[in-house]
Amino acid sequence: MATRVMATRVMATMLSRGGWAMGTGMGIGLIPIAPATWASLAAVLLYGFSSLSEDSVGFFLLCILGFLAGIWACQTLITESDDDPKRAVWDEFAGMWITCLFLPKTLPWLAAAFVVFRVLDILKPWPIRRFESLPGGLGIMADDLAAGVVGAVALNVVYRVFF
């Protein structure tokens, strides 16, 4: 019985540390100035240098699984006194990747995606801000999902109409 209790504690500790690592973007969320902007930059660079293409199944899976796992990871960072901790930046990773969907994987388009996503995430125009009111990790992730979708739609319209 003692072995089972010990194994449960070890597993809980590992999950907690994994949630912290993912939720903080491997510590990027601890940067004292503009952690969300740094996380967005890290996300666009990770994608930009990856072998994933803008319309690949792998990239879709990254966006979907990144969002779903992010709900859990950001939830692990919530405390009684802080329901949306600044150190929780995994939402920026997921939102940034969603913004890049279907756009050419070139420096100008990745830079445009970065700027558009950050503006939408900071200003949170209607209806994006409404998603923050969802509970827990879902609320942390959902507004960035919405910002990513709005950004992806806007940039893809510009790309398809003008380029």
C-alpha positions as CSV (number, residue, x, y, z in Angstrom):
1,M,0.0,0.0,0.0
2,A,2.8,2.4,0.9
3,T,4.4,1.8,-2.6
4,R,1.1,2.7,-4.3
5,V,0.9,6.0,-2.3
6,M,4.5,6.8,-3.1
7,A,3.9,6.1,-6.8
8,T,0.8,8.3,-6.8
9,R,2.8,11.1,-5.2
10,V,5.7,10.8,-7.7
11,M,3.2,10.8,-10.6
12,A,1.4,13.9,-9.2
13,T,4.8,15.7,-8.8
14,M,5.8,14.8,-12.4
15,L,2.4,16.0,-13.8
16,S,2.7,19.2,-11.8
17,R,6.2,19.9,-13.1
18,G,5.1,19.0,-16.6
19,G,2.2,21.4,-16.4
20,W,4.4,24.1,-15.0
21,A,7.0,23.6,-17.8
22,M,4.4,23.6,-20.6
23,G,2.2,26.4,-19.1
24,T,5.2,28.7,-18.6
25,G,6.6,27.9,-22.1
26,M,9.6,26.2,-20.6
27,G,10.1,29.2,-18.3
28,I,9.5,32.0,-20.9
29,G,6.6,33.1,-18.7
30,L,9.0,34.0,-16.0
31,I,10.6,36.8,-18.1
32,P,9.7,39.9,-16.1
33,I,8.9,42.2,-19.1
34,A,6.3,41.2,-21.7
35,P,6.4,37.5,-21.2
36,A,3.4,37.0,-23.6
37,T,5.2,38.8,-26.4
38,W,8.4,36.7,-25.8
39,A,6.3,33.6,-25.8
40,S,4.6,34.6,-29.1
41,L,8.0,35.3,-30.6
42,A,9.2,31.9,-29.5
43,A,6.1,30.2,-30.9
44,V,6.5,31.8,-34.3
45,L,10.2,31.0,-34.4
46,L,9.6,27.4,-33.4
47,Y,7.0,27.1,-36.2
48,G,9.1,29.0,-38.7
49,F,12.1,26.7,-38.3
50,S,10.1,23.5,-38.1
51,S,9.5,21.2,-41.0
52,L,5.7,21.6,-40.7
53,S,3.9,23.3,-43.5
54,E,1.0,25.8,-43.1
55,D,-1.6,23.3,-44.2
56,S,-0.2,20.0,-43.0
57,V,-2.0,17.5,-40.9
58,G,0.9,17.7,-38.4
59,F,0.5,21.5,-38.0
60,F,-3.3,21.1,-37.5
61,L,-2.6,18.4,-34.9
62,L,-0.1,20.7,-33.2
63,C,-2.7,23.5,-33.0
64,I,-5.5,21.3,-31.7
65,L,-3.4,19.3,-29.3
66,G,-1.5,22.3,-28.2
67,F,-4.8,24.1,-27.3
68,L,-6.3,21.1,-25.5
69,A,-3.1,20.3,-23.5
70,G,-2.8,24.0,-22.8
71,I,-6.1,24.0,-20.9
72,W,-4.6,21.5,-18.5
73,A,-1.1,23.2,-18.4
74,C,-2.5,26.7,-17.7
75,Q,-4.9,25.3,-15.1
76,T,-1.9,23.9,-13.1
77,L,-0.6,27.5,-12.8
78,I,-3.8,29.0,-11.4
79,T,-3.9,29.8,-7.7
80,E,-6.6,31.1,-5.4
81,S,-5.3,34.6,-5.6
82,D,-4.5,34.6,-9.4
83,D,-6.9,33.1,-11.9
84,D,-4.9,34.3,-14.9
85,P,-1.3,34.3,-14.0
86,K,1.1,36.3,-16.2
87,R,3.5,33.3,-16.2
88,A,0.9,31.2,-18.1
89,V,2.0,31.8,-21.7
90,W,1.2,28.5,-23.4
91,D,-1.9,30.2,-24.7
92,E,0.3,32.5,-26.7
93,F,2.0,29.5,-28.3
94,A,-1.3,28.0,-29.4
95,G,-2.8,31.3,-30.5
96,M,0.2,32.2,-32.5
97,W,0.3,28.9,-34.3
98,I,-3.4,29.2,-35.1
99,T,-2.8,32.6,-36.6
100,C,-0.2,31.1,-39.0
101,L,-2.7,28.5,-40.4
102,F,-2.7,28.5,-44.3
103,L,-0.3,31.5,-44.5
104,P,2.9,31.2,-46.5
105,K,5.8,30.2,-44.3
106,T,7.9,33.3,-45.3
107,L,9.4,36.0,-43.1
108,P,7.0,38.7,-44.1
109,W,3.9,36.6,-43.4
110,L,5.2,35.2,-40.2
111,A,6.1,38.8,-39.1
112,A,2.6,39.9,-40.0
113,A,1.0,37.0,-38.1
114,F,3.1,37.9,-35.1
115,V,2.0,41.6,-35.2
116,V,-1.6,40.8,-35.8
117,F,-1.8,38.2,-33.1
118,R,-0.1,40.4,-30.5
119,V,-2.4,43.4,-31.4
120,L,-5.5,41.2,-31.1
121,D,-4.3,39.5,-27.9
122,I,-3.5,42.9,-26.2
123,L,-6.6,44.8,-27.4
124,K,-9.0,41.9,-27.2
125,P,-11.7,43.4,-29.4
126,W,-15.3,41.9,-29.2
127,P,-15.9,39.0,-29.0
128,I,-12.4,37.9,-28.0
129,R,-12.5,39.4,-24.5
130,R,-15.7,37.5,-23.7
131,F,-13.8,34.2,-23.8
132,E,-11.6,35.3,-20.8
133,S,-14.7,34.8,-18.6
134,L,-14.6,31.0,-19.1
135,P,-13.4,29.1,-16.1
136,G,-9.9,28.1,-15.3
137,G,-7.4,27.0,-18.0
138,L,-10.1,27.1,-20.6
139,G,-10.6,30.8,-20.0
140,I,-6.8,31.4,-20.3
141,M,-6.6,29.5,-23.5
142,A,-9.9,30.5,-25.2
143,D,-9.3,34.2,-25.8
144,D,-6.0,33.4,-27.5
145,L,-7.8,30.7,-29.6
146,A,-10.3,33.4,-30.7
147,A,-7.5,35.9,-31.4
148,G,-5.7,33.3,-33.4
149,V,-8.8,32.4,-35.5
150,V,-9.6,36.1,-36.1
151,G,-6.0,36.8,-37.0
152,A,-5.8,33.8,-39.3
153,V,-9.0,34.7,-41.1
154,A,-8.0,38.4,-41.6
155,L,-4.5,37.6,-42.8
156,N,-5.7,34.8,-45.1
157,V,-8.3,37.2,-46.7
158,V,-5.5,39.7,-47.3
159,Y,-3.3,37.0,-48.8
160,R,-6.0,35.5,-51.0
161,V,-7.3,38.9,-52.2
162,F,-4.1,40.8,-52.7
163,F,-1.4,38.2,-53.3
